[in-house]
Amino acid sequence: MKTTSQFFAPPTALTSGENTDTLTSRTDAGYRLLARYRRTQDNSDLNQSIKHFERALDLCPMDHPYRPAALFNLANVKFVSCQVEGRHLDLDIPISLFQDALDLRPIGHQDQPVTQLYLAIALLSRFAKWGFQTDVNVAEELLNEVLNVSHANSHIHRAALLAIETSALDPAASIDAHDLGLEWPAASMLPLSPNQLADQVEWCLRTDDPRALDEVISLHYDALGYYNAMHPSRGQLLVNLSIILSIRFQRRGNAEDLDEAVALGREALPLHPVGHTDRSLSLNNLAGRLSTRFDHRGDAEDLDQAIALCREALALRPVGHTDRSSSLNNLAVQLSTRFGHRGNAEDLDEAIALAREALALCPIGHTDRSSSLNNLANILSTRFGHRGNAEDLDQAIALAREALALCPVGHTGRSMLLGNFASQLSTRFDHRDNAEDLDEAIALLREALPLHPVGHTDRSLSLNNLAVRLSTRFDHRGNAEDLDQAIALCREALALCPVGPTYRSMLLHNFASRLSTRFDHQGNAEDLDEAIALHREALALRPVGHTARSSSLNSLAAQLSTRFDHRGNAEDLDEAIALYRRALALRPVGHTDRSSSLHNLAAQLSTRFHRRGNAEDLDQAIALCREALTLCPVGHTDRSLLLGNFATQLSTRFDHRGNAEDLDQAIALAREALALC
């Protein structure tokens, strides 16, 4: 508990002089003793605390600016004493003192609500002992006024609600402010400063205790009630609260938190107008919140606005500005995200140029060099995935390796870098089949896992990443232990992720994929049925607008198609085709995965044609294959597969209709496919 002079007056009201120093000393001593009493229950501490607060009040005559706080402090400790010693007749004294303090805190005073709250609690306690109806009537009126003026997430608001509920459930119960979570009088202290609150946020990020997160958020709302729109600290508080609400959204998945975070970011921006030193900070914060909302709802306006805000922030940090590199990286990330959804090569190239500039501003020895290296590595890896230039991937791996070297064992950022580096190596393994890359990736992920012990917020993700790579190694070497371990890791990851966190759908999706793989190799029908159930749950968590919805639609369709192949249930095939159609609709022209969606739908339509003989299915399958092939030019990794399947569809149509052009084209496509093998 803090025991400073801020308990009884804002710093701006303090004056110099012997009386003020004595007043400060008496108040601090009173609170220290009251705090020790809370711990030890030694009545002598409580009695000494009363004496100090009585002397403090004596130092505050009627016109003294600190008299309301001194009255409140003495009222509080007297109220505690009455309840501890059972002297209910003496409740009149703290009630009178609370009332005197309230009279000096009129409507609009920052401490009026909490004074009303404590007065109401004392009145309800007297009503419980003596049954004076006027006490409960006045208390109810006071509590309703508190509810009307306090934020729903504040301590004061929650305590007022609890007081009302407690008195309604048991009118004879005596209410203690301590029982309501008010261990010291909030009216007699300032809320934490923005910097102190920022420290609380940092502490909160290091723990997975949901109560800590809620506590920090409540403290921010309490502070906002004190720092009005004209206060220079309000903008910083709004930004901090926006960030912590976004974190709670990521952990629990409550959309209201994310919307509130965006709203607070918008409110903060006008408080940091052009020319304000914190405007770029506010711009970047709002951009981050909008980007998060885009990731979960897919509204293109959010992403476009985030990019516009990042550009404005960058303009405010010209060459030579100490934070220019962070703004360059922020904009680069948003542009890379937009490329992933729209396929505009200009966005990706600009993102890489920005990331390169950011890295140049972080030379060896710079504290942000490792993050800049990691950022550029990720974007280069993205470009490799779409253009296939091996230099991009090799450079990404070299950058990731350097970034990891800058974060030795014990560094707080090492676990993230281990995961990203492993991802780059896995990508290179996928394209070059170098076993050393895959083994190193798995070793890196095994190193990362102990850095996320049980209770760590990222353990489930770390388990998932290792499971994915073990599954990949199984695909290439066939060691059943790798696959069984991957499934066990996925199961543990899902168990650690309750309903709510935004990444649960990803864990469900990956777990389902591992089970599907095991079904393909071992044929256990339970694995396939569980995989389908998990994919259905993942899809339900990815509603229309979610950026990963098309992936879930595609995966569920694939498993239903597999089950149809093994059990022959026509409903599974029809549902698979319907899901593939919905996935394709979410991947318009320009989307990086459109060709695969076209190919998947074509394959299932062809299957249905063979089962039912509907010519429309075959014609549509051929049209889809034709479009897919145009999206996979020479050099594309999927071109040979598409050539072969397209040739098969045309050959099938020739067998049923006898059109020589289909056969000729099928032969030409098959020759090209053979040349690529």
TAQUI-V172281 format. One line per field, one symbol per residue. ss: DSSP state (H for helix, E for strand, L for the rest). A space follows every 50 residues. Layout:
ss->???
This chain:
ss->LLLLHHHLLLHHHLLLLHHHHHHHHHHHHHHHHHHHHHHHLLHHHHHHHH HHHHHHHHLLLLLLLLHHHHHHHHHHHHHHHHHHHLLHHHHHHHHHHHHH HHHLLLLLLLLHHHHHHHHHHHHHHHHHHHLLHHHHHHHHHHHHHHHHHL LLLLHHHHHHHHHHHHHHHLLLLLLLLLLLLLLLLHHHLLLLLHHHHHHH HHHHHLLLLHHHHHHHHHHHHHHHHHLLLLLLLHHHHHHHHHHHHHHHHH HHLLHHHHHHHHHHHHHHHHHLLLLLLLHHHHHHHHHHHHHHHHHHHLLH HHHHHHHHHHHHHHHLLLLLLLLHHHHHHHHHHHHHHHHHHHLLHHHHHH HHHHHHHHHHLLLLLLLLHHHHHHHHHHHHHHHHHHHLLHHHHHHHHHHH HHHHHLLLLLLLLHHHHHHHHHHHHHHHHHHHLLHHHHHHHHHHHHHHHL LLLLLLLLHHHHHHHHHHHHHHHHHHHLLHHHHHHHHHHHHHHHHLLLLL LLLHHHHHHHHHHHHHHHHHHHLLHHHHHHHHHHHHHHHHLLLLLLLLHH HHHHHHHHHHHHHHHHHLLHHHHHHHHHHHHHHHHLLLLLLLLHHHHHHH HHHHHHHHHHHHLLHHHHHHHHHHHHHHHHLLLLLLLLHHHHHHHHHHHH HHHHHHHLLHHHHHHHHHHHHHHHHHL
